[in-house]
Amino acid sequence: MSKSELHIKAAIFNRPLIIPEGQELVVKGAALLAGVGIGVYPDVADACRQTNRVARVVEPDRNKADIYNAFYREVYVRALSNLSPAFKGLGAFASKI
């Protein structure tokens, strides 16, 4: 994920993003779950504590967070509720095909 995308994500969630060190983190997660499964680690939290290192933390821009939150409330939620009947109609139509 690019630097810009990380800053946008932090602002959307209005929470700091903790970026771990390393690559292929999905594979690492699967390996840690396997480690828990065979008893190398007592639980997932312990596996993460023992193996994860923080590369950096991306702090949210509070001004942008307010803008994204307003967009969500005033545009997205309204659009979704207005489009709901259309989505139901599309579903009914698609079930006939």
C-alpha positions in Angstrom: 0.0 0.0 0.0 1.4 3.4 -0.9 2.1 6.1 1.7 -0.9 8.1 0.4 -3.2 5.1 0.8 -2.0 4.5 4.3 -2.7 8.2 5.3 -6.2 8.0 3.7 -6.9 4.8 5.6 -5.8 6.2 8.9 -8.0 9.3 8.3 -11.0 7.2 7.3 -10.8 5.1 10.4 -9.6 8.0 12.5 -7.1 5.6 14.2 -3.4 5.2 14.1 -2.3 2.4 11.7 0.5 0.2 13.0 2.6 -1.0 10.1 4.5 -4.2 10.9 8.0 -4.9 9.6 8.4 -7.5 6.9 6.8 -8.8 3.7 4.5 -11.6 2.9 2.6 -10.9 6.1 -0.4 -13.1 5.1 2.0 -16.1 4.8 3.5 -15.1 8.2 0.0 -15.0 9.7 -0.8 -18.5 8.4 2.5 -19.8 9.8 1.7 -18.2 13.2 -1.8 -19.8 13.2 -0.1 -23.2 12.4 2.3 -22.6 15.3 -0.6 -22.0 17.7 -2.3 -25.1 16.3 0.7 -27.4 17.0 1.5 -25.8 20.4 4.5 -23.6 19.5 2.6 -20.7 20.9 -0.2 -20.8 23.5 -2.4 -18.4 21.6 -2.5 -16.0 18.7 -1.9 -12.9 20.9 1.3 -14.5 22.3 2.5 -15.5 18.8 2.0 -11.9 17.6 3.8 -10.5 20.7 6.8 -12.8 20.1 7.2 -12.3 16.4 5.8 -8.9 15.3 7.9 -5.7 15.1 6.5 -2.3 14.3 8.1 -0.6 11.3 6.1 2.6 11.8 2.9 4.2 12.9 0.7 6.3 10.6 -1.3 8.9 12.5 -4.6 10.1 11.2 -5.0 13.7 10.0 -7.9 14.8 12.2 -9.1 17.4 9.8 -9.3 14.9 7.0 -10.9 12.4 9.3 -13.7 14.9 10.0 -14.2 15.3 6.2 -14.4 11.6 5.6 -16.8 11.1 8.4 -19.1 13.9 7.1 -18.9 12.3 3.6 -19.9 9.0 5.0 -22.9 10.3 7.0 -24.1 12.9 4.5 -23.4 11.2 1.1 -22.7 7.5 1.4 -25.4 6.6 4.0 -28.0 8.6 2.1 -27.0 7.2 -1.3 -27.1 3.6 0.1 -30.6 4.0 1.5 -31.9 5.6 -1.7 -30.4 2.8 -3.8 -31.7 0.0 -1.6 -34.9 -0.5 -3.6 -32.9 -0.6 -6.8 -30.6 -3.2 -5.4 -33.6 -5.3 -4.4 -35.1 -4.9 -7.9 -31.8 -6.0 -9.4 -31.7 -9.0 -7.2 -35.2 -10.0 -8.1 -34.4 -9.6 -11.8 -31.2 -11.6 -11.5 -32.9 -14.5 -9.8 -35.1 -14.9 -13.0 -32.1 -15.4 -15.3 
